[in-house]
């Protein structure tokens, strides 16, 4: 009887281990395929993540005179930006309390969501126009470099940057 239990548990352990190994191999394969897809893109077909803007890389990619201009533009917009953030926080707080009410008022929630979307849209538009103002005066090569950096995911490694600078043909960046 104990021999059967030992065989049963040995088979269960073997199956669990095999599933773990198979899952690991599949995971490594998927990760490798994603890495090749990510690194293999050229500077002509950048990776653009929806809703992502890498401000630090964008600013670092600007030539020195444009950095001064960017600082001036951002400083001019700072007060309005802070007001927008306060407004958005206030609307989110109101929405939070509306959603927690015993008897939730659907129309009030829909109205609060509409106000929140409008405020977020205004803030996004202001930022986009500031970026456009900075990019308008750049020469083509500087603008392309800044735009590529703007869409580079935060924390991207040196190999990806190197690959972009080489036009996506760098064999070293893929390895």
N, C-alpha and C positions, 0 to 999 in steps of 0.2 A: 504494500500500500504506500509506504513512504517512497519507494522507488518510482512509482507513478507520479507522485507529487514533485519529486526532484526533476523528472523528465518534463513534466508540465511547465514548471517554473524555468527550466533551462530553455525550453522552446519559446516561452513568452519573452525571456530576456533576449534570446537570439533575434526574435522578430522585432522587438523594440530597438535593438542595436542596429539591425539592418535598415529599419525605417529612418533612424537617426542619420546613418551614413548616406542613404539615398537623398534625404532632405538636404543634408549638407552639400552634397555634390550638385544638386539642382540649384541650391542657393548660390554657390560659388559660380556656377555657369551663368546664372541670371545676372549676378553682379558684374561678372567679367563682360558680358554682352552689353550691359548698360554703360560700363566704363569705356569700352571701345566706341560705342555710339557717341558718348559725350566728348571724348578726347578727339575722335576722328573728324569732328566737324571743322570746317575751314572757317576762316574769318569772313568769308562771303555768306556763310549760312550759320549765323551765330545761334547759340542756345538761348532762347528767351523764355524765361519762366514767367508765367502769368502773374502779374501783380508784384513782381520783384524789381526793385531798383537798388543797385549797389552804389549809394552816394559816395562812400569813401573811395572806391576805385575810380568812379567817375571824376571826382575832384582831383585825385592824384594824377590822372591821365591828362589833365589840362595843362597847357603851357603856362608859364609864370604870369604873363600879363592877363591871361584869361582867368587865372585863379584870383587875382585881385578883383577883376570884374565880377566874378561869381560871388566872392565874399560881400561885395557891395550890394549885389542883387539880393542875396540871402539875408543880409542885415536889414535891408529896406523892407523885406517881407516878414521879418521875424515877429513884429508886433501883431500883424494880421494872422500869422500862423498860430501864434499863442492863443489869440481870441478864438480861432476856429477850433483848436484843440479843446479849449474850455467849453465851448458850445457843444462839441461832440460828447465830451464826458458828461455834461449836464443832461443831454438827451439820452445817453445810455443809462444814466442813473434813473431818470424818469421811466424809461422803458422797463428797467429792472423791477421797479415798484409796481408798475402796471401789470407785469407778468406774474407777480406774487400775490395779487389781490385775491380774496376769497372768490368773488364773482368777477371773472375777468371780462372786461369790456372790449370786445373784438374791434369795434370801430376806433376806440381810443388807442389801442395797440397799433392798428394799421396806420393811423395818423402819426403816431410817434415814430414808427418805422420810416414813413415817408419823409418826415423832418430830418431823421438821422441820415437817410440816403442823400438828401439834398445837401446837408452840411458836409458830409464826407465827399460828395462830388465837388462842391465848391473848393474844398481844401486840396483835392487832387488836381483840379483844373489850375489852381494858382501855382502849385508846384511844377506842373507840366509846362506852363507858360514861362516860368522862370528858367527851366532847363532849356527850353527852346530859345529864349533870349540869349543864353550863354552860347549855345551851339551855332546860332546864326552867323556870328562873326568869325568862326573858326575856318581855317583853310581845310580843304577836303581831307587830307591825310590826318590832321589833328582831330577832325570831327569823327572820322571813322574809328580812330583809336579810342576816343572818349566814349563813343556809343558802344563799342565792343566791351569796354571796361564797365560801362553802366549796366550792361546785362549779364556780366559775369557773376555767377552766384557767389555770395560772401564765403570766404574761406577757400576759394578755388586754389588749387595748388599751382606751383610754378610751371609744371609740365603743360598745363592747359594754356597758360599765358604764352609760353614759348611756342606751342603749337599754333596759336592764333597769329603770333608775330611772323611765323614762317609760312603762313597761308594754309595751314592745315596739312602740310606734307611732311611734317617732322616725324621720322621713324622713331626717334628717341622718346618723343612725347607719348607714343602709344605703348611703349614697353614698360 
